[in-house]
Amino acid sequence: MSTDLEALGQAIKRAQYRNHRTMDAALREIGVSLVQWDALRAIERMPGASGHELAVATFQSDQAFGTLANRLVYRELIVRSAGRGRRVEHVLTEAGRTALAEGRRLSSGVLQDLFAPLDEAQRTELLRSLRRLTEDT
């Protein structure tokens, strides 16, 4: 019996949608969206990264990330500054670091609940399998 790959793809999409919807609702408590929090995480991971590098890291187009970064600047969560050449670098502000930390505190409980149906061995296998599927992307 072979696996229904269409059903598998739909199951992955439903799990992703559930994760995004639940995380977005929880992050509203601290006044940021999941997309904004993801950008803050990327900026922390990649200090001084360009807008293009951050767009790639957050699965956005350059234009979409630029719009998002402008909103984060307006909210004083990040600062943008000139780098080498035409490069614009992004850095978290103190408020951005606080939002990131509060988001991590919230996400910890949310993720525990989301993955509660799986035991530790199943979580490990799921992570291993998903990494294998995405290792070349």
C-alpha positions, -999 to +999 in steps of 0.1 A: +000+000+000+015+033-010+011+066+008-014+091-006+011+119-013-017+144-020-031+137+015+004+139+030+009+173+014-025+185+027-017+172+062+016+192+062-003+223+050-030+219+077-004+214+104+015+245+092-018+265+091-027+254+126+008+264+139+006+298+122-029+306+133-023+296+169+011+314+172-003+345+156-032+346+181-008+342+210+016+368+198-012+394+195-010+395+233+023+413+230+013+434+200+032+417+172+022+393+144+039+360+136+054+376+105+069+404+126+082+381+152+097+359+126+115+389+112+128+399+146+141+363+151+159+365+117+174+399+125+187+385+158+201+354+141+217+374+113+231+407+128+238+432+100+221+412+074+207+429+043+171+431+034+175+405+007+191+381+031+164+386+056+137+383+030+151+349+020+154+338+056+117+347+063+103+333+030+093+367+017+100+388-014+124+416-011+096+441-015+074+424+011+103+423+036+111+460+029+075+469+037+076+448+069+110+464+079+095+499+075+067+489+099+092+475+124+112+508+122+081+528+127+073+508+158+109+512+169+116+475+171+145+477+146+168+503+131+181+502+096+215+517+087+237+520+057+262+492+053+289+487+026+278+499-008+241+500-012+235+475+016+210+484+043+217+466+076+190+457+102+195+456+140+171+451+169+164+479+193+159+473+230+121+473+223+127+447+196+147+425+219+120+427+245+093+418+220+114+389+208+119+376+244+082+380+252+074+361+220+097+333+229+081+330+264+046+328+247+056+305+220+071+280+244+037+271+258+019+273+225+044+249+208+042+225+238+004+224+233+006+221+195+030+191+197+014+175+228-003+147+207+032+134+197+056+117+221+093+127+222+103+099+197+076+110+173+086+147+175+122+137+169+113+116+139+090+144+125+118+169+128+143+145+112+119+138+083+111+175+077+147+184+077+155+157+052+127+170+029+140+206+031+178+202+034+184+214-002+162+244+000 
